[in-house]
């Protein structure tokens, strides 16, 4: 049995077409017969299932801060009050915009909110089956935060790098290197990542690390690709992600997901 960990955005969901390629669904359903399939995502639990009619064995959500297996919650680790307050203080000092990802709702700053809903809120989902998740940051009422997005425009880059250094002692930052007009990072509590989530499942005796496969396309997938026995980078991934992969497949719009597992002999 293989334990297969799937990133969502850019790996399963093709954002250019706002759909899941048919061959991706075919591959997942075929592999489910003899293997266990996990979502391993930066997405919160509210959208980790992305509305698709697929039953997954488990979820590593919000970069490992919220983990489920067979419907049971195993890990629930939001930012502490002290951690959140310190990051907020540093963000204010260095003019960095924060957005908060909670279990059921997200609260977006102006940059993220405009990106999530460029044509209005009704047209803002990243996949047609997604529920509405993002709300304006002014609506935040103190819910537990599992992950943050930290953003600024490129003209504030120097301050952004100082901010990143200031919060390093209490957080992880996956900084996106393929975005040209702004600085963007996902921020999670120190030690928490996709790779952490997979290791936690192994430590609990749920999976065998020698039988793990991970597939993704983004910088937040690097820890997953490193820790899995086989790490697969999508062809649409930036070069830094491909560097950490054992193999690179075609891009998502060329059925890269299906072709990767076909090469591994897990789908026909």
C-alpha positions in Angstrom: 0.0 0.0 0.0 1.2 3.5 -0.9 0.3 6.6 1.1 -0.1 9.4 -1.4 -0.1 13.1 -0.5 -1.7 15.6 -2.8 -1.3 19.3 -3.0 -4.5 21.1 -4.2 -3.9 24.4 -6.0 -1.9 24.0 -9.2 -1.7 20.2 -8.7 -5.3 19.1 -8.6 -7.1 22.3 -9.5 -6.2 24.0 -12.8 -6.8 27.7 -12.0 -6.6 28.7 -15.6 -9.7 26.6 -16.3 -11.2 26.7 -12.8 -11.6 22.9 -12.9 -10.1 19.6 -11.9 -8.9 17.8 -15.1 -10.9 14.7 -15.7 -7.9 12.5 -15.8 -6.9 13.7 -12.4 -10.2 12.5 -10.9 -9.8 9.3 -12.8 -6.3 8.7 -11.4 -7.3 9.5 -7.8 -10.3 7.2 -7.9 -8.2 4.4 -9.4 -5.5 4.8 -6.8 -8.0 4.9 -3.9 -8.8 1.2 -4.5 -5.4 -0.1 -3.1 -3.8 2.9 -1.5 -4.6 5.7 1.0 -5.0 9.2 -0.4 -4.4 12.4 1.7 -4.9 16.0 0.9 -1.8 17.9 2.0 -2.5 21.6 1.6 -2.0 25.1 2.8 -5.8 25.4 2.5 -7.8 25.4 5.7 -10.1 22.4 6.5 -13.1 24.4 5.3 -11.9 24.3 1.7 -9.4 21.4 1.8 -12.0 19.1 0.2 -12.6 21.8 -2.5 -16.2 20.6 -3.2 -15.1 17.6 -5.1 -17.0 14.3 -4.7 -13.9 12.4 -3.6 -13.5 10.7 -0.3 -10.0 11.1 1.0 -8.5 9.1 3.9 -7.1 12.2 5.6 -6.3 15.8 5.5 -3.2 17.8 6.4 -4.7 21.3 6.3 -3.2 24.8 7.0 0.3 23.6 6.6 0.1 20.8 9.2 -1.5 22.9 11.9 -4.8 20.9 11.5 -4.7 17.2 10.7 -7.5 14.7 10.2 -7.5 10.9 9.6 -10.6 8.9 8.9 -12.7 11.8 10.1 -10.9 12.2 13.4 -9.0 15.4 14.3 -5.5 14.5 15.3 -3.7 17.9 15.4 -5.2 21.3 16.3 -2.5 23.9 16.6 -3.4 27.5 15.9 -1.1 30.4 16.7 -1.0 31.3 20.4 -2.2 34.7 21.5 1.4 35.8 22.1 2.6 34.6 18.7 -0.2 36.2 16.8 0.2 39.5 18.7 3.9 39.6 18.0 3.5 39.0 14.3 0.8 41.6 14.2 3.1 44.1 15.9 6.0 43.4 13.5 3.6 43.6 10.5 2.4 47.0 11.6 5.9 48.3 12.2 7.1 47.2 8.7 3.9 47.9 6.8 3.1 44.3 6.0 -0.5 43.2 5.3 -1.7 40.1 7.1 -4.6 37.9 6.3 -5.9 35.3 8.7 -6.9 31.7 7.9 -9.2 30.2 10.4 -11.0 26.8 10.3 -14.3 28.0 8.7 -13.6 31.5 7.5 -10.6 33.5 6.3 -10.2 37.2 6.8 -8.3 38.9 3.9 -6.4 42.1 3.8 -6.9 44.4 0.8 -4.3 42.8 -1.4 -5.5 39.3 -0.9 -9.2 40.2 -0.9 -8.8 41.9 -4.3 -7.0 38.9 -5.6 -9.6 36.4 -4.3 -12.5 38.4 -5.7 -11.2 40.3 -8.7 -14.6 40.3 -10.4 -16.8 40.4 -7.3 -17.4 38.0 -4.5 -19.6 35.7 -6.6 -16.8 35.1 -9.0 -14.0 34.7 -6.5 -13.8 31.0 -5.8 -10.6 29.2 -7.0 -12.7 26.2 -8.0 -16.4 26.0 -8.9 -17.1 23.7 -6.0 -15.4 25.8 -3.3 -17.6 27.4 -0.6 -17.2 31.1 0.1 -14.3 31.4 2.5 -12.7 34.9 2.5 -14.2 37.9 4.3 -12.8 41.4 4.8 -10.2 41.7 7.6 -12.5 44.2 9.4 -14.9 41.3 10.1 -12.3 39.3 12.1 -13.6 38.6 15.6 -10.7 36.9 17.3 -11.2 33.3 15.9 -8.2 31.0 16.2 -5.7 31.5 13.4 -4.0 28.5 11.9 -2.1 30.2 9.1 -1.4 33.8 7.9 -0.7 35.3 4.5 1.9 38.1 4.7 2.0 40.4 1.7 3.3 43.8 0.5 3.9 45.5 -2.8 7.4 45.1 -4.2 8.4 48.7 -3.3 8.3 47.6 0.3 10.6 44.5 -0.3 13.4 45.6 2.0 11.0 46.0 5.0 9.4 42.7 4.1 12.7 40.9 4.5 13.3 42.6 7.8 9.8 41.5 8.9 10.6 37.9 7.9 13.8 37.9 9.9 12.0 39.4 13.0 9.4 36.6 13.1 11.7 33.7 12.3 12.1 32.7 15.9 8.4 31.9 16.3 7.2 31.0 12.8 7.8 29.3 9.5 7.6 31.3 6.3 7.1 29.8 2.8 8.1 32.8 0.6 6.9 32.6 -3.0 9.7 33.3 -5.4 7.6 33.2 -8.7 5.4 36.3 -8.0 6.8 39.4 -9.6 4.6 42.3 -8.4 4.5 41.7 -4.6 6.1 39.8 -1.8 3.9 36.9 -0.5 4.5 34.3 2.1 2.4 31.7 4.0 3.2 31.9 7.8 2.6 29.0 10.2 3.7 28.4 13.8 7.3 27.3 14.2 7.9 23.8 13.1 4.7 23.3 11.3 4.6 22.5 7.6 3.4 19.9 5.1 6.4 17.8 5.9 5.7 18.0 9.6 2.2 16.8 9.0 3.4 13.7 7.1 6.0 12.9 9.8 3.3 13.2 12.5 1.2 10.6 10.7 4.2 8.3 10.6 4.9 8.9 14.3 1.4 7.9 15.1 1.8 4.7 13.2 -0.8 5.6 10.6 1.6 5.6 7.6 4.8 3.9 6.5 7.3 6.5 5.4 9.0 4.1 3.0 5.7 3.9 1.1 5.0 7.6 0.8 4.5 9.7 -2.4 4.0 13.4 -2.5 3.1 15.6 -5.4 2.9 19.4 -5.6 3.8 22.6 -7.4 4.6 25.3 -4.9 7.3 26.4 -2.3 5.1 25.2 0.5 5.4 21.7 -1.0 9.1 21.5 -0.6 9.0 19.9 2.9 6.5 17.4 1.5 8.7 16.5 -1.5 11.8 16.2 0.8 10.2 13.9 3.4 8.3 11.6 1.1 10.0 8.5 -0.4 9.1 9.8 -3.8 8.5 13.5 -4.4 6.9 14.6 -7.6 7.0 18.2 -8.9 4.3 19.4 -11.4 5.7 20.8 -14.6 4.1 24.1 -13.7 6.2 24.3 -10.5 9.0 26.9 -10.2 12.6 25.6 -10.6 13.3 25.8 -6.8 10.5 23.2 -6.2 11.7 21.0 -9.0 15.1 21.0 -7.4 13.8 19.1 -4.3 11.7 16.6 -6.3 12.7 13.1 -7.3 10.8 13.4 -10.6 9.1 16.2 -12.5 5.9 15.5 -14.5 4.1 17.6 -17.2 2.2 20.7 -16.2 -1.4 20.4 -14.9 -2.9 21.5 -18.2 -1.1 18.6 -19.9 -2.4 15.9 -17.6 0.8 16.0 -15.5 -0.9 14.5 -12.4 -2.2 11.5 -14.3 1.0 10.9 -16.2 3.1 10.9 -13.1 1.2 8.1 -11.5 0.9 6.3 -14.7 4.8 6.2 -14.9 4.8 4.9 -11.3 2.5 2.1 -12.3 -0.3 3.2 -10.0 -2.8 4.0 -12.8 -3.4 2.4 -16.2 
